[in-house]
Amino acid sequence: MESSFPFGVILAVLASLIIAANVLVAVAELLLIHRNDGVSLCFTLNLAVADTLLGVAISGLVTDQLSNLARPTQKTLCTLRMAFVTSSAAASVLTVMLIASDRYLAIKQPLRYFQIMNGFVAGACIAGLWLVSYIIGFLPLGVPIFQQTTYQEPCSFFAVFHPRFVLTLSCAGFFPALLLFVFFYCDMLKIASTHSQQIRKMEHAGATAGAYRPPRTPSDFKAVRTVAVLIGSFTLSWTPFLITGIVQVACKECHLYLVLERYLWLLGVGNSLLNPLIYAYWQKEVRQQLYQMALGVKKGLTSFLLLLLARDGGPDVSRESSCHIDTISHPQLDG
């Protein structure tokens, strides 16, 4: 059990970072949805919710890894924990796929996009996504061949789930989804390049005629870039785990469980930490909202501290405090 302690510490830190980062991005997206009412923002909010639930689910495994002792985790409880972990991970991956499909539809059918992707359709997609995710996560409970015949502690993915489950997920879900991602990306890149060429032709014609040159609209390339980053992080995070799991199924003599559980599984789960960082960095509206939230927190803390100082310093400090708070309320922003 001692050898599980460092793994438990890493798991605890990772779970805390996943929850904190995704809750922060989820709050920012909720505020954006309240202001803008964008359907695509609902999908990114769902991604943050799925990743937050994954962080909560893996935090339940920390106790088993850190404790020395005592009361072993029952196989049924461990199976339920890993089912919730798998369901949340599946929801995260499926939401990435939904976001890519949404961006693909927006570029492929820009005039009909808002007719097709209305609030009802978006809600149905999200509800169906969670239903499929929980079916995937709890599938081993109803299919005995996906369960391990013996249970050895501590509680972990392969302590209760057989590598056949990974093989099935890979062949029926991961690799078809990856091929679909690649198709979306290539077609989106082709459409964006065509739009860019059309804009350059219009600019050239306008310059020849001495007319006004319209500014370029790089929204298509931004969508392609975001999808490319999501696909890249998704692929790099989960491919090693799934391929090694397939090798374990094919090679009975190989003992790859330690590598799978201690390193590659953590790498896959780490994708839920990358997702909020991607949106916090690449999405301008999310980045601006996080900046505004940080300013609000800074203003609140400064107001509280200056109020405490004013309580001891009299009216002069109180006047200085109000001037300082007013300065924070109207910061100088770069254009």
Salt bridges, closest charged atoms under 4 A:
ASP64 OD2 - ARG81 NH1 2.39
ASP102 OD2 - ARG103 NH2 2.85
ASP187 OD2 - LYS108 NZ 3.27
GLU203 OE1 - ARG213 NH2 3.92
GLU203 OE1 - ARG216 NE 3.46
ASP220 OD2 - HIS195 ND1 2.36
ASP316 OD1 - ARG319 NH2 2.46
ASP326 OD1 - HIS330 NE2 3.75
